[in-house]
Amino acid sequence: MKIVRYQTSTGQIADGRLHADGRTTRLAGEILGELTDTGEPAAVAKMLAPLEPRDIICIGLNYRKHAAEGNQPIPEWPVVFMKNSGTLQHPGDPIILPRRLKSDAVDYECELAVVIGKECHNVSKADALQYVLGYTCANDVSARDWQMKYGGSQWCRGKTFATFCPLGPCLVTRDEIPNPNALGIRTILNGQTMQDWNTNDMIFDVPTLIEFLSGSTRLAAGTVILTGTPHGVGGARKPPVFLQPGDSVTIEIEGIGSLTNPVIAEGESA
């Protein structure tokens, strides 16, 4: 099932089921519990990110060709960092380029996002996918200057500016994606394809990541895991290609859909 979260014209927030013919019907229940399709047309005024994440855990350098384009060795263990919940952005809403803490090097990163559906702790790789609610598209927006130069030798500052984690357009339940490591994934910037690869290039596949992240650690239901980006990021290009006001960036993942966000500078209106 493809699940969307939306706002009605009166401001109510609800979940819906997106059908193959483009219809959306209202779902009753809770996304982290039981959902039932009422069959009633959904009164969608605005599309929202498919959930409010409990935690956002991110993996760096998880595609072989991405590590190679940055002249980085293949990591022995997953490289982990975090985004806070304030980075969440909805489909169609703007990515905001920081100006108070100014960045001139904001980059795109298409990523498969894994949504944990029930608490997991010390989960085995063999059982890991049973803890997944579903998958969605993510853009791990990154201020490279703050990530590499000004962030105190860790990545969180450059990854945690407001709007730096667009999610959407829907959450696809795990039964529709039996193998998350066999999906085409792309970034399109102003109509030009910048990243175009496959999740089979992950160094640590989705079950391995869940096993590792849940090791001696409790992952709450609603945790979102960003699984890394393929090669083609703007910062690795010669010359670099960074996001500018007026840009439009789209993340596409096979079987999920397209997530598009415009780009503005902080203090501007979309």
C-alpha contacts under 8 A as a table, 3 or more apart, distances in Angstrom:
res1	aa1	res2	aa2	distance
1	M	17	R	6.92
1	M	18	L	7.61
1	M	172	V	5.81
1	M	173	T	5.49
1	M	175	D	7.94
1	M	176	E	6.94
2	K	17	R	5.75
2	K	18	L	5.33
2	K	19	H	7.31
2	K	170	C	6.04
2	K	171	L	5.60
2	K	172	V	4.53
2	K	173	T	6.52
3	I	15	D	6.78
3	I	16	G	5.69
3	I	17	R	4.84
3	I	18	L	6.08
3	I	50	P	7.01
3	I	170	C	5.41
3	I	171	L	5.03
3	I	172	V	6.33
3	I	173	T	7.77
4	V	15	D	5.64
4	V	16	G	5.15
4	V	17	R	6.21
4	V	18	L	6.64
4	V	47	M	7.43
4	V	48	L	7.45
4	V	49	A	7.65
4	V	50	P	5.28
4	V	169	P	7.00
4	V	170	C	4.74
4	V	171	L	6.44
5	R	13	I	7.08
5	R	14	A	5.73
5	R	15	D	4.42
5	R	16	G	6.17
5	R	47	M	6.32
5	R	48	L	5.30
5	R	49	A	6.37
5	R	50	P	4.84
5	R	51	L	6.88
5	R	170	C	7.55
6	Y	13	I	5.66
6	Y	14	A	5.56
6	Y	15	D	6.24
6	Y	16	G	7.41
6	Y	44	V	5.87
6	Y	45	A	7.13
6	Y	46	K	5.62
6	Y	47	M	4.53
6	Y	48	L	5.07
7	Q	10	T	7.86
7	Q	11	G	5.65
7	Q	12	Q	5.46
7	Q	13	I	4.51
7	Q	14	A	6.43
7	Q	44	V	6.06
7	Q	45	A	5.69
7	Q	46	K	5.14
7	Q	47	M	6.48
7	Q	48	L	7.02
8	T	11	G	5.19
8	T	12	Q	5.23
8	T	13	I	6.50
8	T	14	A	7.84
8	T	43	A	5.64
8	T	44	V	5.31
8	T	45	A	4.86
8	T	46	K	6.80
9	S	12	Q	7.45
9	S	43	A	7.61
9	S	44	V	7.53
9	S	45	A	5.36
14	A	26	R	7.49
14	A	27	L	7.55
15	D	26	R	6.27
15	D	27	L	5.42
15	D	28	A	7.44
15	D	31	I	7.59
16	G	24	T	5.95
16	G	25	T	5.32
16	G	26	R	4.41
16	G	27	L	4.86
16	G	37	D	7.79
16	G	42	A	6.52
17	R	24	T	5.32
17	R	25	T	5.23
17	R	26	R	6.39
17	R	27	L	6.42
17	R	37	D	7.00
18	L	22	G	6.50
18	L	23	R	6.03
18	L	24	T	4.60
18	L	25	T	6.85
19	H	22	G	5.38
19	H	23	R	5.27
19	H	24	T	6.06
19	H	25	T	7.92
20	A	23	R	7.34
23	R	41	P	7.58
24	T	41	P	6.10
24	T	42	A	5.52
25	T	37	D	6.83
25	T	38	T	6.92
25	T	39	G	5.40
25	T	40	E	5.24
25	T	41	P	4.47
25	T	42	A	4.72
26	R	37	D	6.22
26	R	38	T	5.79
26	R	39	G	6.50
26	R	40	E	5.58
26	R	41	P	6.04
26	R	42	A	4.76
27	L	35	L	6.00
27	L	36	T	5.36
27	L	37	D	4.59
27	L	38	T	5.73
27	L	39	G	7.92
28	A	35	L	5.50
28	A	36	T	5.12
28	A	37	D	6.43
28	A	38	T	6.57
29	G	33	G	6.99
29	G	34	E	5.61
29	G	35	L	4.66
29	G	36	T	6.47
30	E	33	G	4.95
30	E	34	E	5.72
30	E	35	L	5.83
31	I	34	E	6.59
31	I	35	L	6.29
31	I	51	L	7.91
32	L	117	G	5.97
32	L	118	K	7.51
32	L	133	L	7.92
32	L	221	A	6.93
32	L	222	G	7.01
37	D	40	E	7.96
44	V	47	M	6.97
47	M	90	H	7.16
47	M	91	P	6.51
47	M	92	G	7.98
47	M	169	P	7.65
48	L	51	L	7.93
48	L	90	H	4.91
48	L	91	P	6.21
48	L	168	G	7.59
48	L	169	P	7.69
49	A	52	E	7.28
49	A	88	L	7.80
49	A	89	Q	6.76
49	A	90	H	4.62
49	A	91	P	6.35
49	A	166	P	7.38
49	A	167	L	5.25
49	A	168	G	5.18
49	A	169	P	6.61
49	A	170	C	7.36
50	P	167	L	7.07
50	P	168	G	5.92
50	P	169	P	6.93
50	P	170	C	5.53
50	P	171	L	5.90
51	L	222	G	7.79
52	E	85	S	7.83
52	E	88	L	7.85
52	E	222	G	7.56
53	P	56	I	6.49
53	P	85	S	6.69
53	P	222	G	5.33
53	P	223	T	5.66
53	P	224	V	5.98
54	R	85	S	7.54
54	R	220	A	7.06
54	R	221	A	7.26
54	R	222	G	4.96
54	R	223	T	4.96
54	R	224	V	7.33
55	D	83	K	7.87
55	D	84	N	7.10
55	D	85	S	6.85
55	D	220	A	7.88
55	D	222	G	7.14
55	D	223	T	4.72
55	D	224	V	6.11
56	I	82	M	5.93
56	I	83	K	5.44
56	I	84	N	6.46
56	I	85	S	7.01
56	I	223	T	6.07
56	I	224	V	4.87
56	I	225	I	5.92
56	I	226	L	7.33
57	I	80	V	7.10
57	I	81	F	6.26
57	I	82	M	4.84
57	I	83	K	6.63
57	I	223	T	7.50
57	I	224	V	6.25
57	I	225	I	4.85
57	I	226	L	6.25
58	C	80	V	5.71
58	C	81	F	5.23
58	C	82	M	5.54
58	C	83	K	7.25
58	C	225	I	5.67
58	C	226	L	4.58
58	C	227	T	6.27
58	C	228	G	7.13
59	I	62	N	6.57
59	I	78	P	6.49
59	I	79	V	5.40
59	I	80	V	4.84
59	I	81	F	6.42
59	I	225	I	7.68
59	I	226	L	6.08
59	I	227	T	5.23
59	I	228	G	5.20
60	G	78	P	7.33
60	G	79	V	5.10
60	G	80	V	6.36
60	G	81	F	7.50
60	G	227	T	7.60
60	G	228	G	5.36
60	G	229	T	7.66
61	L	64	R	7.62
61	L	66	H	6.60
61	L	67	A	5.53
61	L	74	I	7.71
61	L	75	P	7.42
61	L	78	P	7.99
61	L	79	V	6.77
61	L	228	G	6.34
61	L	229	T	7.40
62	N	66	H	7.54
62	N	67	A	7.38
62	N	78	P	7.28
62	N	79	V	7.80
62	N	202	M	5.33
62	N	203	I	5.15
62	N	204	F	6.42
62	N	227	T	7.01
62	N	228	G	5.09
62	N	229	T	6.83
62	N	230	P	7.81
63	Y	66	H	5.22
63	Y	67	A	6.28
63	Y	201	D	5.39
63	Y	202	M	4.44
63	Y	203	I	5.51
63	Y	228	G	6.74
63	Y	229	T	6.38
63	Y	230	P	5.34
63	Y	231	H	7.34
64	R	67	A	5.26
64	R	68	A	6.29
64	R	74	I	7.01
64	R	201	D	6.09
64	R	202	M	6.56
64	R	203	I	6.12
64	R	230	P	7.77
65	K	68	A	4.87
65	K	69	E	6.15
65	K	201	D	7.62
65	K	230	P	6.61
65	K	231	H	5.45
66	H	69	E	5.17
66	H	70	G	6.53
66	H	229	T	7.11
66	H	230	P	5.16
66	H	231	H	3.94
66	H	232	G	7.27
67	A	70	G	5.38
67	A	71	N	6.20
67	A	72	Q	4.98
67	A	73	P	6.59
67	A	74	I	6.54
67	A	231	H	7.69
68	A	71	N	4.89
68	A	72	Q	5.91
68	A	73	P	7.42
69	E	72	Q	7.67
69	E	231	H	6.59
69	E	236	A	6.50
70	G	236	A	6.46
74	I	203	I	7.83
75	P	78	P	6.58
75	P	79	V	7.27
78	P	204	F	7.00
78	P	209	L	7.40
78	P	212	F	7.94
81	F	155	W	6.78
81	F	156	C	6.39
82	M	156	C	6.08
82	M	159	K	7.91
82	M	160	T	7.93
83	K	87	T	6.66
83	K	156	C	6.51
83	K	159	K	6.30
83	K	160	T	5.13
83	K	165	C	7.89
84	N	87	T	5.93
84	N	160	T	6.19
85	S	88	L	5.85
86	G	160	T	7.66
86	G	161	F	7.72
86	G	162	A	5.68
86	G	163	T	7.08
87	T	160	T	5.85
87	T	161	F	6.04
87	T	162	A	4.52
87	T	163	T	4.49
87	T	164	F	4.77
87	T	165	C	4.97
87	T	166	P	7.65
88	L	162	A	7.32
88	L	163	T	5.45
88	L	164	F	6.60
88	L	165	C	4.71
88	L	166	P	5.61
88	L	167	L	7.07
89	Q	93	D	6.63
89	Q	94	P	7.67
89	Q	95	I	7.53
89	Q	163	T	4.90
89	Q	164	F	7.07
89	Q	165	C	5.74
89	Q	166	P	4.22
89	Q	167	L	6.43
90	H	93	D	5.53
90	H	166	P	5.70
90	H	167	L	6.20
90	H	168	G	7.03
91	P	166	P	6.70
91	P	167	L	6.74
91	P	168	G	5.97
91	P	169	P	5.99
91	P	259	L	5.85
91	P	260	T	5.94
91	P	261	N	6.15
92	G	259	L	7.66
92	G	260	T	5.65
92	G	261	N	4.75
92	G	262	P	6.80
93	D	261	N	5.61
93	D	262	P	6.65
93	D	270	A	7.98
94	P	163	T	7.37
94	P	261	N	5.38
94	P	262	P	4.78
94	P	263	V	5.19
94	P	264	I	6.29
94	P	270	A	6.59
95	I	163	T	5.36
95	I	164	F	6.57
95	I	166	P	7.84
95	I	261	N	6.38
95	I	262	P	6.23
95	I	263	V	4.81
95	I	264	I	6.32
96	I	162	A	7.09
96	I	163	T	6.17
96	I	164	F	7.78
96	I	263	V	6.06
96	I	264	I	5.15
96	I	265	A	5.34
96	I	266	E	5.44
97	L	102	K	7.93
97	L	103	S	7.02
97	L	106	V	6.99
97	L	244	Q	7.88
97	L	245	P	7.73
97	L	263	V	7.29
97	L	264	I	6.17
97	L	265	A	4.61
97	L	266	E	5.56
98	P	101	L	5.84
98	P	102	K	5.09
98	P	103	S	5.72
98	P	161	F	7.14
98	P	265	A	6.67
98	P	266	E	5.55
99	R	102	K	4.06
99	R	103	S	6.64
99	R	265	A	7.02
99	R	266	E	5.57
99	R	267	G	7.93
100	R	266	E	7.82
103	S	106	V	6.53
103	S	143	A	6.20
103	S	145	D	6.58
103	S	146	W	7.17
104	D	143	A	7.69
104	D	145	D	7.44
104	D	242	F	7.58
105	A	143	A	5.45
105	A	144	R	5.37
105	A	145	D	5.89
105	A	235	G	7.65
105	A	242	F	5.47
105	A	243	L	7.33
106	V	141	V	6.91
106	V	142	S	5.47
106	V	143	A	4.20
106	V	144	R	6.09
106	V	242	F	5.37
106	V	243	L	5.52
107	D	141	V	5.74
107	D	142	S	5.12
107	D	143	A	6.19
107	D	144	R	6.86
107	D	233	V	6.93
107	D	234	G	5.76
107	D	235	G	6.63
107	D	241	V	7.62
107	D	242	F	5.20
107	D	243	L	5.94
108	Y	139	N	6.42
108	Y	140	D	6.50
108	Y	141	V	4.98
108	Y	142	S	6.61
108	Y	187	T	7.80
108	Y	233	V	6.49
108	Y	234	G	6.89
108	Y	242	F	7.76
108	Y	243	L	7.36
108	Y	249	V	7.78
109	E	139	N	5.27
109	E	140	D	5.00
109	E	141	V	5.99
109	E	142	S	7.64
109	E	187	T	7.35
109	E	229	T	5.64
109	E	230	P	7.84
109	E	233	V	6.37
110	C	137	C	7.49
110	C	138	A	6.12
110	C	139	N	4.96
110	C	140	D	6.62
110	C	185	I	7.07
110	C	186	R	6.38
110	C	187	T	5.72
110	C	195	Q	7.61
110	C	228	G	7.94
110	C	229	T	5.61
110	C	230	P	7.44
110	C	251	I	5.60
110	C	252	E	7.73
111	E	137	C	6.27
111	E	138	A	5.08
111	E	139	N	5.96
111	E	140	D	6.77
111	E	185	I	7.58
111	E	226	L	6.22
111	E	227	T	6.16
111	E	228	G	5.66
111	E	229	T	5.19
111	E	230	P	7.96
111	E	251	I	7.95
112	L	135	Y	6.99
112	L	136	T	6.32
112	L	137	C	5.37
112	L	138	A	6.06
112	L	185	I	7.90
112	L	199	T	7.93
112	L	226	L	6.15
112	L	227	T	5.83
112	L	228	G	7.39
112	L	253	I	7.40
113	A	135	Y	5.58
113	A	136	T	5.18
113	A	137	C	5.75
113	A	138	A	5.76
113	A	224	V	6.39
113	A	225	I	5.52
113	A	226	L	4.64
113	A	227	T	6.29
114	V	132	V	6.95
114	V	133	L	7.90
114	V	134	G	6.24
114	V	135	Y	4.80
114	V	136	T	6.76
114	V	224	V	5.61
114	V	225	I	5.01
114	V	226	L	6.53
114	V	227	T	7.51
115	V	132	V	5.88
115	V	133	L	5.58
115	V	134	G	5.41
115	V	135	Y	5.88
115	V	136	T	7.77
115	V	222	G	6.21
115	V	223	T	5.93
115	V	224	V	4.67
115	V	225	I	6.49
116	I	119	E	7.44
116	I	131	Y	5.89
116	I	132	V	4.57
116	I	133	L	5.42
116	I	134	G	7.35
116	I	219	L	7.67
116	I	220	A	7.33
116	I	221	A	5.37
116	I	222	G	5.47
116	I	223	T	5.30
116	I	224	V	6.36
116	I	225	I	7.89
117	G	131	Y	5.70
117	G	132	V	5.20
117	G	133	L	4.23
117	G	134	G	7.65
117	G	221	A	4.85
117	G	222	G	6.02
117	G	223	T	7.85
118	K	131	Y	5.74
118	K	132	V	7.46
118	K	133	L	7.71
118	K	220	A	6.56
118	K	221	A	4.31
118	K	222	G	7.52
119	E	131	Y	7.50
119	E	218	R	6.74
119	E	219	L	5.49
119	E	220	A	4.52
119	E	221	A	4.93
120	C	123	V	6.16
120	C	131	Y	6.78
120	C	214	S	6.28
120	C	218	R	5.85
120	C	219	L	5.33
120	C	220	A	6.83
120	C	221	A	7.93
121	H	214	S	4.89
121	H	215	G	6.39
121	H	216	S	6.58
121	H	217	T	5.72
121	H	218	R	4.78
121	H	219	L	6.49
122	N	211	E	6.66
122	N	214	S	5.08
122	N	215	G	4.52
122	N	216	S	5.82
122	N	217	T	6.94
122	N	218	R	7.86
123	V	127	D	6.56
123	V	128	A	5.96
123	V	210	I	7.21
123	V	211	E	5.25
123	V	214	S	6.10
123	V	215	G	7.01
124	S	127	D	5.34
124	S	128	A	5.86
124	S	211	E	5.31
125	K	128	A	5.03
125	K	129	L	7.97
125	K	207	P	5.00
125	K	208	T	5.53
125	K	210	I	7.15
125	K	211	E	5.21
126	A	129	L	7.73
126	A	207	P	7.27
127	D	130	Q	5.70
127	D	131	Y	7.60
127	D	207	P	7.93
128	A	131	Y	5.74
128	A	132	V	7.37
128	A	207	P	5.20
128	A	208	T	7.89
128	A	210	I	5.98
128	A	211	E	6.41
129	L	132	V	5.19
129	L	174	R	7.87
129	L	206	V	7.96
129	L	207	P	6.21
132	V	174	R	6.56
133	L	173	T	5.78
133	L	174	R	6.04
134	G	171	L	5.95
134	G	172	V	5.17
134	G	173	T	3.99
134	G	174	R	4.59
135	Y	171	L	5.40
135	Y	172	V	5.24
135	Y	173	T	6.51
135	Y	174	R	6.94
135	Y	256	I	7.61
136	T	167	L	6.76
136	T	168	G	5.67
136	T	169	P	7.19
136	T	170	C	6.08
136	T	171	L	4.91
136	T	172	V	6.41
136	T	256	I	6.37
137	C	167	L	5.67
137	C	168	G	5.33
137	C	169	P	7.04
137	C	170	C	7.92
137	C	251	I	6.62
137	C	252	E	7.00
137	C	253	I	6.47
137	C	256	I	7.12
137	C	257	G	7.58
137	C	258	S	7.43
137	C	259	L	6.57
138	A	165	C	6.58
138	A	166	P	5.67
138	A	167	L	4.69
138	A	168	G	6.77
138	A	226	L	7.21
138	A	251	I	7.12
138	A	259	L	7.69
139	N	164	F	7.39
139	N	165	C	5.69
139	N	166	P	5.46
139	N	167	L	6.91
139	N	251	I	6.78
140	D	159	K	7.37
140	D	164	F	6.36
140	D	165	C	5.53
140	D	166	P	7.55
140	D	226	L	7.66
141	V	159	K	6.54
141	V	164	F	4.74
141	V	165	C	6.27
142	S	147	Q	7.28
142	S	158	G	5.72
142	S	159	K	4.87
142	S	160	T	7.98
142	S	164	F	6.96
143	A	146	W	5.55
143	A	147	Q	6.00
143	A	158	G	4.70
143	A	159	K	6.36
144	R	147	Q	4.78
144	R	148	M	5.84
144	R	149	K	7.92
144	R	158	G	6.38
144	R	235	G	7.31
145	D	148	M	5.40
145	D	149	K	5.39
145	D	150	Y	6.54
145	D	158	G	7.24
146	W	149	K	5.53
146	W	150	Y	4.60
146	W	151	G	5.09
146	W	155	W	7.73
146	W	157	R	6.29
146	W	158	G	4.46
147	Q	150	Y	6.65
147	Q	151	G	5.47
147	Q	153	S	7.84
147	Q	154	Q	6.86
147	Q	155	W	4.74
147	Q	156	C	7.14
147	Q	157	R	6.37
147	Q	158	G	4.18
147	Q	159	K	6.93
148	M	151	G	6.59
148	M	153	S	7.02
148	M	154	Q	7.77
148	M	155	W	7.19
148	M	158	G	7.90
149	K	152	G	7.50
149	K	153	S	7.45
150	Y	153	S	7.66
151	G	154	Q	5.77
151	G	155	W	6.36
151	G	156	C	7.34
151	G	157	R	5.44
151	G	158	G	6.59
154	Q	157	R	7.45
155	W	158	G	5.69
155	W	159	K	6.32
156	C	159	K	5.09
156	C	160	T	5.83
157	R	160	T	5.48
157	R	161	F	7.20
158	G	161	F	6.87
159	K	164	F	6.66
160	T	164	F	6.26
161	F	164	F	5.69
163	T	166	P	6.57
166	P	259	L	7.87
166	P	261	N	7.77
167	L	259	L	7.19
168	G	171	L	6.86
168	G	258	S	7.64
168	G	259	L	5.64
169	P	256	I	7.89
169	P	257	G	6.68
169	P	258	S	6.41
169	P	259	L	5.39
170	C	256	I	7.00
170	C	257	G	7.57
171	L	256	I	7.42
172	V	176	E	6.74
172	V	177	I	7.53
172	V	255	G	8.00
172	V	256	I	6.25
173	T	176	E	5.90
173	T	177	I	7.17
174	R	177	I	5.13
174	R	178	P	6.28
175	D	178	P	5.84
177	I	180	P	6.02
177	I	255	G	7.40
179	N	182	A	5.92
180	P	183	L	6.33
180	P	199	T	7.21
180	P	206	V	6.96
181	N	198	N	7.65
181	N	199	T	4.76
181	N	200	N	4.68
181	N	201	D	7.93
181	N	202	M	7.51
181	N	205	D	6.53
181	N	206	V	7.07
182	A	198	N	6.47
182	A	199	T	5.57
182	A	200	N	5.23
183	L	198	N	5.40
183	L	199	T	5.33
183	L	200	N	7.19
183	L	253	I	6.66
183	L	254	E	5.39
183	L	255	G	7.58
184	G	196	D	7.28
184	G	197	W	5.83
184	G	198	N	4.38
184	G	199	T	6.50
184	G	253	I	5.74
184	G	254	E	5.11
185	I	195	Q	7.56
185	I	196	D	5.84
185	I	197	W	5.50
185	I	198	N	5.53
185	I	199	T	6.89
185	I	251	I	7.55
185	I	252	E	5.71
185	I	253	I	4.50
185	I	254	E	6.45
186	R	193	T	7.12
186	R	194	M	7.33
186	R	195	Q	4.94
186	R	196	D	4.39
186	R	197	W	6.50
186	R	251	I	5.81
186	R	252	E	5.11
186	R	253	I	6.49
187	T	193	T	5.92
187	T	194	M	5.49
187	T	195	Q	4.88
187	T	196	D	6.75
187	T	249	V	7.04
187	T	250	T	5.66
187	T	251	I	4.74
187	T	252	E	6.41
188	I	191	G	5.70
188	I	192	Q	5.26
188	I	193	T	4.31
188	I	194	M	5.69
188	I	195	Q	7.18
188	I	249	V	5.77
188	I	250	T	5.04
188	I	251	I	6.54
188	I	252	E	7.97
189	L	192	Q	5.17
189	L	193	T	6.33
189	L	194	M	6.61
189	L	247	D	7.13
189	L	248	S	5.93
189	L	249	V	4.60
189	L	250	T	6.46
190	N	247	D	6.06
190	N	248	S	5.27
190	N	249	V	6.39
193	T	196	D	6.93
194	M	232	G	5.73
194	M	233	V	7.17
194	M	234	G	7.95
195	Q	230	P	6.85
195	Q	231	H	6.39
195	Q	232	G	4.82
195	Q	233	V	6.93
196	D	230	P	7.80
196	D	232	G	7.82
197	W	201	D	7.93
197	W	230	P	6.50
197	W	231	H	7.82
198	N	201	D	6.09
198	N	230	P	7.78
199	T	202	M	5.73
199	T	230	P	7.98
200	N	205	D	7.78
201	D	230	P	7.74
202	M	205	D	5.62
202	M	228	G	7.78
204	F	208	T	5.81
204	F	209	L	6.17
205	D	208	T	5.35
205	D	209	L	6.25
206	V	209	L	5.11
206	V	210	I	6.32
206	V	227	T	7.41
207	P	210	I	5.21
207	P	211	E	6.20
208	T	211	E	5.11
208	T	212	F	6.11
209	L	212	F	5.06
209	L	213	L	5.91
210	I	213	L	5.16
210	I	214	S	5.89
211	E	214	S	5.42
211	E	215	G	6.14
212	F	215	G	5.23
213	L	217	T	6.77
213	L	219	L	7.68
214	S	217	T	4.74
214	S	218	R	5.82
214	S	219	L	6.05
215	G	218	R	7.90
219	L	223	T	6.45
220	A	223	T	5.70
230	P	233	V	7.71
232	G	236	A	6.90
232	G	237	R	7.19
233	V	236	A	5.73
233	V	237	R	6.97
234	G	237	R	5.42
234	G	240	P	5.36
234	G	241	V	4.36
234	G	242	F	5.61
235	G	240	P	4.94
235	G	241	V	6.28
235	G	242	F	6.90
236	A	240	P	6.23
237	R	240	P	4.59
237	R	241	V	6.49
238	K	241	V	7.94
243	L	247	D	6.62
243	L	263	V	7.20
244	Q	247	D	5.69
244	Q	263	V	6.61
244	Q	264	I	7.24
244	Q	265	A	7.89
245	P	263	V	5.14
245	P	264	I	4.36
245	P	265	A	5.74
246	G	262	P	6.71
246	G	263	V	5.54
246	G	264	I	6.13
247	D	262	P	5.81
247	D	263	V	5.17
247	D	264	I	7.74
248	S	260	T	6.96
248	S	261	N	5.80
248	S	262	P	4.32
248	S	263	V	6.03
249	V	260	T	5.64
249	V	261	N	5.55
249	V	262	P	6.35
249	V	263	V	7.68
250	T	258	S	6.40
250	T	259	L	5.34
250	T	260	T	4.19
250	T	261	N	6.53
251	I	258	S	5.57
251	I	259	L	5.05
251	I	260	T	6.46
252	E	256	I	7.59
252	E	257	G	5.68
252	E	258	S	4.44
252	E	259	L	6.46
253	I	256	I	5.51
253	I	257	G	5.75
253	I	258	S	6.80
254	E	257	G	6.56
262	P	270	A	7.70
263	V	270	A	7.91
264	I	268	E	6.35
264	I	269	S	7.23
264	I	270	A	6.40
265	A	268	E	5.60
